[in-house]
Amino acid sequence: MPPLLGALMYAGGRPFVLLLLFSASVLLGFRGADASVHDYGGRRFTVKGNAFILHGGSEGLYASIPSPNSSAPASGNSFIRFEKIIFRRSKEAAEKAKNAVTRTTSTVKAIIFEVEDRNNIGGSAYGGQRAICCTADLAKLGACTEGTIIYRHSEHNPDWPQALSATFVGADLEATLSSKTIQITRTGMYNVYFIYCDPALDGLEIEGKTIWKNPTGYLPGTMGPLMKFYGFMSLAFLLLGIYWFSQYARFWTEVMPLQNCITLVIALGMIEMTLWYFEYVEFNNTGIRPKEITFWAVTFGAVKKTVSRMLILIVSMGFGVVRPTLGGLTSKVTFLGGTFFLASEILELVENMGTISDVSGKPRLFLALPVAILDAFFIVWIFTSLSRTLKKLQAKRMTGKLDIYRKFTNALVVTVIVSVGWIGFELYFKATDAYGEHWQSAWMIPALWQVLSFSVLCVICALWAPSQNSMRFAYSDDGSEDFDQEDDRYLIKPGPYSYKDSWSFSVSSDVKKTAIEETAVSKDEEDEDEKRE
């Protein structure tokens, strides 16, 4: 059985049971999250300075596309729709308001603004700490009314930011935000915040939802290009699969175990890309994220990442080319692969299941860090193994195999250099775009990692494609590989040996003996390498 398949079976043991339990909890925990439908049931306000705030969502939205036929449905409309949003305060707060000497009102506002106008929310007196609710000092300056939310209209768009209000009058327990659809006429990253300033409303509860829509569907702005990208990648994997499987079918008698592993990676890639594409299509058409498809897309993606890394590792070790098996290293490779699968699956589930906003909470460090550390282990082990394999091939003068492995090494070096550069760019991009102003370019970050992974797979497919000469590059005993060209004239025409023939035979026997001894020494060296690894 190929080591990769064995690794997957290992992952199906006790760790996989734990993973299934975690996955089930993730699915249950996010069952109310519906893509562009932002549901606020159970959400709580948090204290920010002198205000109480609840983040209602952030999405990149394109401007509405006017319909040439005014009577046609506004399919090209871009909007944020507020539906049945109700605020509930505690009975104690309502009683205090009822018993107040003067009739009081408490207001909750929904502030909708484009990210470029973020500095128009809040203010400060004499250059001091910025406040969202009007303070006594600001009121003295005549800048606002004390206890109200501070916001100023944009210079380039006088109608923005927009504010909707819900007011508690007297002893009311509930206040309702009137349903309204806000048309988006300017492309940008839009934010919704629910804010109140009255401390008497502490513990306020909220119910209801907002629906966000782009001109082409319900996908958030950063995900729109990814739908097209995954469609393109599905086609790319299909073309690669057609080429590979046609070669596999033509030369199936010459197929090496290594090529079976490559076939598995291609099949996993085709399934993963197809699942992601249809997940985004369903999301875009209905506005509700299909969590079952998302779960399987994440799972197949984690399996593909794991198998791809293990494939590169065992190729670097010379599996099927320099050595017939991994020997004592199989358990170590399996353990590293199984651990990476678990860490990657959990991280991807947390990142994708229930993701609503374009600017959502970043993956927690304690989930992202293990994946990064395991990736570093893979890289170090891969290049260490490659170095040893190249030395063995060079020592044994296997020029054909050596040429292939040198090309493979060069491709990996280029990949690592590009990866390090892209990691640097990704860190810079996120550090300089805390508010999501460059949301239209954000899709390129995950896209390049997919392209890079696909490129490495293409290189492996080109170097080890099934052909009529495949078995020339497969593992064979060194003795038979170097000394299998015996003079076959003795098999064709037996007869008495001359002095010259007898001398040649004795020399050939000595060479055979020496070759066998060298083969035994070589195997001992491989065993020592396994122990060191």
C-alpha positions in Angstrom: 0.0 0.0 0.0 1.4 3.5 -0.9 2.5 5.5 2.2 0.0 8.2 1.4 -3.0 5.9 1.5 -1.6 4.4 4.8 -1.4 7.9 6.2 -5.0 8.6 5.4 -6.0 5.4 7.1 -4.0 6.4 10.1 -5.8 9.7 10.2 -9.1 7.8 10.3 -8.3 6.5 13.8 -8.8 8.2 17.1 -7.7 11.6 15.9 -10.2 11.6 13.1 -13.0 10.8 15.6 -12.0 13.8 17.6 -12.0 15.8 14.3 -15.5 14.7 13.5 -16.7 15.7 16.9 -15.2 19.2 16.5 -16.6 19.5 13.0 -20.1 18.7 14.3 -19.7 21.4 17.0 -18.6 23.9 14.4 -21.6 23.1 12.2 -24.0 23.4 15.1 -22.3 26.5 16.4 -22.7 28.3 13.0 -26.1 27.0 12.0 -27.6 30.6 12.1 -24.9 32.2 10.0 -26.2 32.9 6.5 -23.6 34.5 4.3 -24.8 38.0 3.2 -27.7 37.6 5.7 -26.4 39.1 8.9 -28.5 37.7 11.8 -28.1 39.5 15.1 -30.0 37.2 17.4 -28.0 36.6 20.6 -25.4 39.3 19.9 -24.3 41.6 22.6 -23.2 45.2 22.7 -19.6 46.0 23.9 -18.3 49.1 25.6 -16.0 51.3 23.4 -15.0 54.4 25.2 -18.2 56.2 26.2 -20.4 54.3 23.8 -22.0 50.9 23.5 -21.4 49.3 20.1 -22.4 46.2 18.1 -20.7 45.6 14.8 -23.4 44.8 12.3 -21.2 43.8 9.4 -18.6 45.0 6.8 -18.8 44.0 3.1 -17.4 45.3 -0.1 -20.3 46.5 -2.3 -20.3 47.6 -5.9 -22.5 50.5 -7.1 -25.9 49.6 -8.4 -26.2 49.0 -12.2 -29.1 51.0 -13.6 -31.6 48.9 -15.5 -32.3 50.1 -19.1 -36.0 49.0 -18.5 -37.5 50.8 -15.5 -40.3 48.2 -15.3 -37.8 45.2 -15.1 -36.8 43.7 -11.8 -33.8 45.5 -10.3 -31.5 42.6 -10.6 -28.5 44.9 -10.8 -29.4 46.7 -7.6 -26.8 46.9 -4.8 -28.3 47.5 -1.3 -28.3 46.9 2.4 -31.8 46.0 3.7 -32.8 46.2 7.4 -35.5 43.7 8.3 -37.4 43.4 11.6 -34.7 44.7 13.9 -36.0 44.9 17.5 -34.2 46.2 20.6 -35.2 44.9 24.0 -34.2 46.5 27.3 -34.5 45.0 30.8 -37.6 45.5 33.0 -35.4 47.2 35.5 -34.3 49.8 32.9 -37.9 50.3 31.8 -39.0 50.8 35.5 -36.3 53.4 36.1 -37.4 55.3 32.9 -41.1 55.1 34.1 -40.3 56.5 37.6 -38.1 59.3 36.2 -39.2 62.8 37.2 -39.1 63.9 33.6 -40.3 61.9 30.6 -37.1 60.4 29.0 -36.3 58.8 25.7 -33.4 56.6 24.9 -32.2 56.1 21.3 -30.3 53.4 19.5 -28.9 54.3 16.1 -27.8 52.2 13.1 -24.9 54.1 11.4 -24.1 53.0 7.8 -20.9 54.4 6.4 -18.3 53.8 3.7 -14.8 53.0 5.1 -13.4 56.3 3.7 -15.8 58.2 6.0 -14.7 56.4 9.2 -13.1 59.6 10.5 -16.5 61.3 10.3 -17.8 59.1 13.2 -16.9 60.5 16.6 -14.9 63.6 17.7 -12.6 65.0 20.3 -12.4 68.2 22.3 -9.1 70.1 22.2 -7.3 67.2 20.4 -8.0 64.8 23.3 -9.3 61.2 23.3 -11.7 60.6 20.5 -15.3 59.9 21.7 -18.3 58.5 19.8 -20.9 60.0 22.1 -20.9 63.8 22.6 -19.2 64.8 25.8 -19.8 67.8 28.0 -16.7 69.5 26.6 -17.8 69.0 23.0 -21.3 70.3 23.9 -19.7 73.5 25.4 -18.0 74.0 22.1 -21.3 73.8 20.3 -20.2 70.8 18.2 -23.0 68.5 19.3 -25.7 67.8 21.9 -24.5 66.0 25.0 -25.4 62.3 25.0 -25.9 62.0 21.2 -23.9 60.1 18.7 -21.4 62.2 16.8 -21.3 61.9 13.0 -20.7 64.3 10.2 -21.7 64.0 6.6 -19.1 63.2 3.9 -17.7 65.9 1.8 -17.8 63.9 -1.4 -21.2 62.3 -0.7 -23.5 64.6 1.4 -26.1 61.8 2.0 -23.6 59.6 3.9 -23.1 58.4 6.5 -26.8 57.3 6.9 -28.4 56.8 10.3 -31.6 55.0 11.3 -33.1 55.4 14.8 -35.1 53.3 17.2 -36.4 55.1 20.3 -37.5 53.8 23.7 -40.3 56.1 25.0 -41.2 56.1 28.7 -41.4 52.5 30.0 -41.3 50.8 26.6 -39.6 47.4 26.7 -39.0 47.3 23.0 -38.0 49.7 20.3 -38.2 48.8 16.6 -35.9 50.0 13.8 -38.1 50.7 10.8 -37.5 48.4 7.8 -35.6 50.2 5.1 -33.5 49.4 2.0 -30.5 51.6 1.5 -29.3 51.7 -2.2 -25.6 51.7 -2.8 -24.7 54.2 -5.5 -20.9 54.3 -4.9 -18.5 51.3 -4.8 -16.8 50.9 -1.5 -16.3 48.9 1.8 -19.5 49.5 3.8 -19.9 49.1 7.5 -23.0 48.9 9.8 -22.7 49.7 13.5 -25.5 49.8 16.1 -24.7 52.4 18.8 -26.3 53.9 21.9 -24.9 56.3 24.5 -27.4 55.9 27.4 -25.8 53.8 30.2 -29.4 53.0 31.4 -29.7 50.7 28.4 -26.8 48.5 29.5 -27.7 44.8 28.7 -29.7 45.7 25.6 -30.7 42.8 23.4 -31.2 42.8 19.7 -33.1 40.7 17.2 -33.4 40.9 13.4 -31.1 40.8 10.4 -29.7 42.8 7.5 -29.4 41.6 3.9 -26.5 42.8 1.8 -26.5 42.4 -2.0 -24.2 43.2 -4.8 -25.3 43.9 -8.4 -24.4 40.3 -9.5 -25.7 38.5 -6.5 -25.3 38.0 -2.7 -21.6 37.2 -2.6 -19.6 39.7 -0.6 -17.3 41.8 -2.7 -14.0 39.9 -1.9 -15.6 36.6 -2.7 -17.0 37.5 -6.1 -13.7 37.2 -8.0 -13.0 33.9 -6.1 -16.1 32.3 -7.7 -14.6 33.0 -11.1 -11.2 31.9 -9.9 -12.4 28.5 -8.6 -14.2 28.0 -11.9 -11.0 28.6 -13.8 -9.0 26.3 -11.4 -11.6 23.6 -11.9 -11.0 23.8 -15.6 -7.3 23.8 -15.1 -7.4 20.6 -13.0 -9.8 19.0 -15.5 -7.2 19.6 -18.3 -4.4 18.3 -16.2 -6.5 15.3 -15.2 -7.3 14.6 -18.9 -3.6 14.7 -19.8 -2.5 12.6 -16.8 -5.3 9.9 -17.0 -4.8 9.5 -20.7 -1.1 8.9 -20.1 -1.9 6.6 -17.2 -4.3 4.6 -19.4 -1.8 4.3 -22.3 1.1 3.1 -20.1 -0.7 1.4 -17.2 1.7 -1.5 -17.3 4.6 0.9 -16.8 3.0 2.7 -13.8 5.2 3.2 -10.7 3.7 3.4 -7.1 4.8 7.1 -7.1 2.5 7.8 -10.0 -0.5 6.3 -8.2 0.1 8.9 -5.4 0.2 11.7 -8.0 -3.1 10.4 -9.4 -4.7 10.7 -6.0 -3.5 14.3 -5.6 -5.0 15.3 -9.0 -8.3 13.7 -8.2 -8.5 15.4 -4.8 -7.7 18.8 -6.4 -10.4 18.4 -9.0 -13.0 17.6 -6.3 -11.9 20.4 -4.0 -12.0 23.1 -6.8 -15.4 21.9 -8.0 -16.8 22.0 -4.5 -15.6 25.5 -3.9 -17.0 26.7 -7.2 -20.5 25.3 -6.6 -20.4 26.6 -3.0 -19.8 30.1 -4.2 -22.5 29.8 -7.0 -25.1 28.6 -4.4 -24.1 31.4 -2.0 -24.3 34.0 -4.8 -27.8 32.9 -6.0 -29.5 32.4 -2.7 -27.7 34.6 -0.2 -27.5 31.6 2.2 -24.2 29.8 2.5 -24.5 26.0 2.0 -22.7 24.8 5.1 -22.6 21.1 4.0 -20.8 22.0 0.7 -18.5 24.3 2.6 -17.7 21.6 5.1 -16.8 19.1 2.4 -14.8 21.7 0.4 -12.8 22.5 3.5 -12.3 18.8 4.2 -11.2 17.8 0.7 -8.9 20.9 0.7 -7.3 19.8 4.0 -6.8 16.2 2.6 -5.3 17.6 -0.6 -2.9 19.9 1.2 -1.8 17.0 3.5 -1.3 14.5 0.7 0.5 17.1 -1.5 3.0 17.8 1.2 3.5 14.1 1.9 3.9 13.5 -1.8 6.7 16.1 -2.1 8.3 14.6 1.0 8.4 11.0 -0.2 9.5 12.1 -3.6 12.4 14.0 -1.9 13.2 10.8 0.0 13.4 8.9 -3.3 10.4 6.6 -2.8 9.9 4.4 -5.8 13.0 5.8 -7.5 15.9 5.3 -5.1 14.3 3.2 -2.5 11.4 0.7 -2.7 9.8 1.7 0.6 10.3 4.3 3.3 11.2 1.7 5.8 11.3 3.0 9.4 10.4 6.5 8.2 6.8 5.5 7.3 5.5 6.0 10.8 7.2 9.4 11.1 5.8 10.7 7.8 2.4 9.3 8.7 2.4 11.1 12.1 3.5 14.4 10.6 0.8 14.1 7.8 -2.0 13.2 10.2 -1.1 16.0 12.6 -1.0 18.5 9.7 -4.4 17.3 8.5 -6.0 17.8 11.9 -4.5 21.3 12.4 -5.3 22.4 8.8 -8.9 21.1 9.0 -9.7 22.8 12.2 -8.2 26.1 11.0 -10.1 26.0 7.7 -13.4 25.2 9.4 -13.0 28.1 11.8 -12.1 30.4 8.9 -14.8 29.4 6.5 -17.8 28.1 8.5 -20.1 31.0 9.4 -17.9 33.7 7.8 -20.2 36.6 7.0 -18.3 39.9 6.7 -15.4 40.7 4.3 -13.6 42.1 7.4 -14.3 39.4 10.0 -12.3 38.2 12.9 -8.9 37.0 11.9 -8.1 33.4 12.5 -7.0 32.9 16.1 -3.2 32.7 16.6 -3.3 29.4 18.5 -5.0 27.8 15.4 -2.9 29.4 12.7 0.5 28.9 14.5 0.5 25.1 14.5 -0.1 24.9 10.8 2.8 27.3 10.1 5.1 25.3 12.4 4.1 22.0 10.7 4.7 23.6 7.3 8.2 24.6 8.4 8.9 21.0 9.5 7.8 19.8 6.1 10.1 22.3 4.3 13.2 21.5 6.4 12.6 17.7 6.1 12.0 17.9 2.3 15.2 19.8 1.6 17.2 17.6 4.0 15.9 14.5 2.2 16.5 16.0 -1.2 20.1 16.7 -0.3 20.7 13.1 0.7 18.9 11.7 -2.3 21.0 13.8 -4.7 24.2 12.6 -3.0 23.2 9.0 -3.4 22.3 9.4 -7.1 25.5 11.2 -7.8 27.6 8.6 -6.0 25.9 5.8 -7.9 26.2 7.7 -11.2 22.4 7.4 -12.0 22.5 10.3 -14.4 18.9 10.0 -15.7 17.4 10.0 -12.2 19.9 12.7 -11.1 18.8 15.0 -13.9 15.1 14.6 -12.9 15.8 15.3 -9.2 17.9 18.4 -10.0 15.0 19.8 -12.0 12.7 19.0 -9.1 15.0 20.7 -6.6 15.2 23.8 -8.7 11.4 24.0 -9.0 11.1 23.6 -5.2 13.7 26.3 -4.6 11.8 28.7 -6.8 8.5 27.8 -5.1 10.0 28.5 -1.6 11.4 31.9 -2.7 8.1 32.9 -4.2 6.3 31.7 -1.1 8.5 33.7 1.3 8.1 36.8 -0.9 4.3 36.3 -1.0 4.1 35.8 2.8 6.0 39.1 3.2 3.5 40.8 0.9 0.6 39.3 2.7 1.8 40.5 6.0 2.4 44.0 4.6 -1.0 44.0 2.9 -2.9 43.1 6.1 -0.8 45.5 8.2 -1.5 48.4 5.9 -5.2 47.6 5.3 -6.7 47.2 8.7 -10.0 48.7 7.5 -10.4 46.7 4.3 -9.9 49.6 1.9 -8.2 47.4 -0.6 -10.9 44.7 -0.5 -11.1 44.5 -4.4 -7.5 43.1 -4.4 -7.8 40.8 -1.3 -8.9 37.8 -3.3 -5.5 37.5 -4.9 -3.8 36.4 -1.6 -5.6 33.0 -1.3 -5.7 32.7 -5.1 -1.9 32.7 -5.4 -1.4 29.9 -2.9 -3.7 27.8 -5.0 -1.8 28.7 -8.2 1.5 27.9 -6.5 0.3 24.5 -5.3 -1.0 23.7 -8.8 2.3 24.8 -10.4 4.3 22.4 -8.2 1.9 19.6 -9.1 2.3 20.3 -12.8 6.1 20.2 -12.4 5.8 16.8 -10.7 3.4 15.5 -13.4 5.8 16.7 -16.1 8.8 15.0 -14.5 7.1 11.7 -13.6 4.4 11.4 -16.3 3.6 7.8 -17.2 5.4 6.7 -20.4 6.9 3.7 -22.1 10.2 4.4 -20.2 8.7 5.0 -16.8 10.2 1.9 -15.3 13.7 3.1 -16.2 13.3 5.7 -13.5 11.7 3.3 -11.0 13.7 1.6 -8.2 15.7 -1.4 -9.0 18.5 -3.4 -7.3 21.8 -1.6 -7.7 23.5 -4.8 -8.6 21.2 -5.7 -11.4 21.1 -2.1 -12.5 24.9 -1.8 -12.9 25.9 -5.3 -13.7 23.1 -6.9 -15.6 24.8 -6.8 -19.0 26.4 -10.3 -19.0 27.9 -11.7 -22.1 25.0 -13.8 -23.3 27.1 -15.8 -25.9 27.4 -18.5 -23.3 23.7 -18.9 -23.2 23.5 -19.1 -27.0 26.4 -21.4 -27.8 27.7 -23.6 -24.9 31.1 -25.2 -25.5 34.5 -25.7 -23.9 36.1 -22.6 -22.3 39.3 -21.3 -23.7 42.0 -19.9 -21.5 40.7 -16.4 -22.4 37.1 -17.3 -21.7 38.0 -18.9 -18.4 39.9 -15.8 -17.3 36.9 -13.6 -18.3 34.5 -15.7 -16.3 36.6 -15.6 -13.2 36.9 -11.8 -13.5 33.2 -11.6 -14.0 32.5 -13.7 -10.9 34.8 -11.4 -8.9 33.0 -8.4 -10.2 29.7 -9.9 -9.2 30.9 -10.7 -5.7 32.2 -7.1 -5.4 28.9 -5.7 -6.6 26.9 -7.8 -4.1 29.2 -6.6 -1.3 28.7 -2.9 -2.5 25.0 -3.4 -2.6 25.0 -4.7 1.0 27.1 -1.7 2.1 24.7 0.7 0.2 21.7 -0.8 2.0 23.5 -0.4 5.3 24.1 3.2 4.5 20.4 3.7 3.7 19.5 2.2 7.0 21.8 4.6 8.7 20.2 7.5 6.8 16.8 6.4 8.0 18.0 6.4 11.6 19.4 9.9 11.2 16.1 11.2 9.7 
